Amino acid sequence: MPAQARGPAVVVVVGVSGSGKSTVGGLLARRLRVPFLEGDDLHSAANRAKMAAGRPLDDADRGPWLDSLADWIREADASGRGGVVACSALKHAYRERLRAANPGVWFLYLRVEPAIAVRRVAHRAGHFMPARLVASQYADLEPLRPDEPGLSVDATADPVSLADRAARAVTSPDGPVTRSEAGGSPGPGRPPSLGRGQRTNPDS
């Protein structure tokens, strides 16, 4: 009998503001038929007010937020339903805290150039994150390391294609695919590199 498709308990879509996390994450959750969490919803009122005032969050500010995200991931794993989370998780240490809640977490990192991220954030409405804080996120950003389970993709590609590609990667019969799309061959049994496709302007 052919192997059953499988995926990790939780996919965490990471990147700076304006990379398209909410857009791609929501599409991926629907594709996988699992719950979706917008990580910004777990920020405290104090964190929201600080960012709205143009002041970047520090490690102490993000600590309780990361704990809340880890609790959601732990619950999603325990329930067996899985899920998709959209959150910045800019630093390796932050992602390690999420993996401590469930070692099966798999990351989708949306890479985007600063100018594009700033433009996207400046044009979205109703969000507490101002465009002038994007530079501070790049100062904290630590891209996925080779030993972190996940996929690094170009965030300017079509969000639907990105979600489809991530869904194929995490439900592979051989287990979740881990690689960067930048250069090299995908390897046997792994999905080919994604073309750029239609350019879009996701909000976050």
C-alpha positions as CSV (number, residue, x, y, z in Angstrom):
1,M,0.0,0.0,0.0
2,P,1.2,3.5,-0.7
3,A,2.4,5.6,2.3
4,Q,-0.2,7.8,3.9
5,A,0.4,11.5,3.5
6,R,1.3,13.2,6.8
7,G,2.2,16.6,8.2
8,P,3.6,18.2,11.3
9,A,1.3,19.0,14.2
10,V,1.7,22.8,13.6
11,V,3.1,24.9,10.8
12,V,4.4,28.3,11.9
13,V,4.6,31.0,9.1
14,V,7.3,33.4,10.0
15,G,8.9,36.6,8.7
16,V,8.8,40.4,9.1
17,S,5.7,42.5,8.9
18,G,4.6,42.8,5.3
19,S,6.0,39.5,4.3
20,G,2.5,38.0,3.8
21,K,2.3,35.7,6.9
22,S,-1.4,36.2,7.5
23,T,-2.4,35.8,3.8
24,V,-0.3,32.7,3.2
25,G,-1.0,31.2,6.6
26,G,-4.7,31.5,6.2
27,L,-4.5,29.9,2.8
28,L,-2.3,27.1,4.1
29,A,-4.7,26.4,7.0
30,R,-7.6,26.1,4.6
31,R,-5.5,23.9,2.3
32,L,-4.6,21.6,5.2
33,R,-8.1,21.9,6.8
34,V,-6.7,22.9,10.2
35,P,-7.3,25.9,12.6
36,F,-5.5,29.1,11.9
37,L,-4.1,31.5,14.5
38,E,-3.2,35.1,13.8
39,G,-0.3,35.6,16.2
40,D,-0.8,39.3,16.5
41,D,-4.1,38.6,18.2
42,L,-2.2,37.3,21.3
43,H,-0.2,40.5,21.8
44,S,-1.1,42.3,25.0
45,A,-2.7,45.7,25.0
46,A,0.6,47.1,26.2
47,N,2.5,45.6,23.3
48,R,0.0,46.9,20.8
49,A,0.2,50.4,22.3
50,K,4.0,50.4,22.3
51,M,4.2,49.4,18.7
52,A,1.4,51.9,17.7
53,A,3.6,54.6,19.3
54,G,6.5,53.6,17.1
55,R,8.5,51.9,19.7
56,P,9.9,48.4,18.9
57,L,9.3,45.4,21.2
58,D,12.2,43.9,23.0
59,D,12.8,40.4,24.3
60,A,11.0,41.1,27.6
61,D,7.9,42.4,25.7
62,R,7.8,39.4,23.5
63,G,8.3,36.8,26.3
64,P,4.6,36.5,27.4
65,W,3.5,36.6,23.8
66,L,5.8,33.7,22.9
67,D,4.5,31.8,25.9
68,S,0.9,32.3,24.7
69,L,1.9,31.1,21.2
70,A,3.6,28.0,22.8
71,D,0.4,27.3,24.8
72,W,-1.7,27.3,21.6
73,I,0.8,25.1,19.8
74,R,0.9,22.7,22.7
75,E,-2.9,22.5,22.8
76,A,-3.1,22.0,19.0
77,D,-0.7,19.1,19.3
78,A,-2.4,17.5,22.3
79,S,-5.8,17.7,20.5
80,G,-4.4,16.0,17.4
81,R,-6.0,18.7,15.2
82,G,-2.8,20.5,14.3
83,G,-2.9,24.1,13.1
84,V,-1.2,27.0,11.3
85,V,0.2,30.0,13.1
86,A,1.2,33.3,11.6
87,C,3.8,35.1,13.7
88,S,7.1,37.0,13.2
89,A,9.3,34.7,15.4
90,L,12.2,36.7,14.1
91,K,15.0,35.2,16.3
92,H,16.2,31.7,16.4
93,A,15.7,31.7,20.2
94,Y,12.1,32.6,19.7
95,R,11.5,29.7,17.3
96,E,13.3,27.4,19.8
97,R,10.8,28.4,22.4
98,L,8.0,27.4,20.0
99,R,9.7,24.1,19.2
100,A,10.0,23.3,22.9
101,A,6.2,23.3,23.0
102,N,6.1,20.7,20.2
103,P,9.3,19.4,18.5
104,G,7.2,18.6,15.4
105,V,6.7,22.3,14.6
106,W,7.6,23.1,11.0
107,F,8.5,26.7,9.8
108,L,7.6,28.4,6.6
109,Y,9.9,31.5,6.3
110,L,8.7,34.2,3.9
111,R,11.7,36.2,2.7
112,V,11.1,39.7,1.4
113,E,13.3,42.8,0.7
114,P,13.0,45.7,3.2
115,A,11.7,48.1,0.6
116,I,8.8,45.8,-0.3
117,A,7.9,45.1,3.3
118,V,7.9,48.8,4.1
119,R,5.6,49.6,1.1
120,R,3.2,46.8,2.0
121,V,2.9,47.9,5.7
122,A,2.5,51.5,4.7
123,H,-0.5,50.6,2.5
124,R,-2.4,48.4,4.9
125,A,-5.1,49.8,7.1
126,G,-6.4,49.0,10.6
127,H,-3.1,47.5,12.0
128,F,-1.2,48.8,15.0
129,M,2.2,48.2,13.4
130,P,3.6,51.4,11.7
131,A,5.8,51.2,8.6
132,R,8.7,52.9,10.5
133,L,9.1,49.9,12.8
134,V,9.9,47.5,9.9
135,A,13.6,48.4,10.1
136,S,13.7,47.3,13.7
137,Q,12.3,43.9,12.7
138,Y,15.1,43.5,10.2
139,A,17.6,44.3,12.9
140,D,16.3,41.4,14.9
141,L,15.7,39.0,12.0
142,E,17.6,35.7,12.0
143,P,16.6,33.6,9.0
144,L,16.0,29.9,9.4
145,R,19.1,27.9,10.1
146,P,19.9,24.7,8.3
147,D,19.0,22.6,11.3
148,E,15.6,24.2,11.7
149,P,12.7,22.2,10.1
150,G,11.0,24.2,7.4
151,L,11.1,25.9,4.1
152,S,12.4,29.3,3.0
153,V,10.5,30.9,0.1
154,D,10.3,34.2,-1.8
155,A,7.4,36.1,-0.3
156,T,6.8,38.0,-3.6
157,A,5.5,34.9,-5.2
158,D,1.8,34.3,-5.6
159,P,0.3,33.5,-2.1
160,V,-1.9,30.7,-3.4
161,S,1.1,29.0,-5.0
162,L,3.2,29.4,-1.8
163,A,0.4,27.8,0.3
164,D,0.1,25.0,-2.2
165,R,3.8,24.4,-2.2
166,A,4.0,24.4,1.6
167,A,1.1,22.0,1.8
168,R,2.8,19.6,-0.5
169,A,6.0,19.9,1.5
170,V,4.4,19.2,4.9
171,T,2.2,16.3,3.7
172,S,4.9,14.5,1.8
173,P,4.7,10.7,2.5
174,D,8.5,10.8,3.3
175,G,7.9,13.5,6.0
176,P,8.0,17.3,5.8
177,V,10.5,18.7,3.3
178,T,13.2,21.0,4.6
179,R,15.1,23.2,2.3
180,S,15.7,26.7,1.0
181,E,14.4,27.6,-2.5
182,A,17.6,29.6,-3.2
183,G,19.7,27.5,-5.4
184,G,20.4,23.8,-5.6
185,S,18.2,20.8,-6.5
186,P,15.2,20.0,-4.4
187,G,16.4,16.4,-4.2
188,P,14.6,13.1,-4.9
189,G,10.9,13.1,-4.1
190,R,10.8,16.8,-3.2
191,P,8.7,19.4,-4.9
192,P,10.4,21.5,-7.6
193,S,11.2,25.2,-7.1
194,L,8.2,27.5,-7.3
195,G,8.1,30.0,-10.1
196,R,7.4,33.6,-9.2
197,G,3.9,33.6,-10.7
198,Q,1.6,36.6,-10.2
199,R,3.0,39.4,-8.0
200,T,0.7,40.4,-5.2
201,N,0.7,42.7,-2.2
202,P,-0.3,40.7,1.0
203,D,-0.9,42.8,4.0
204,S,1.2,41.1,6.7
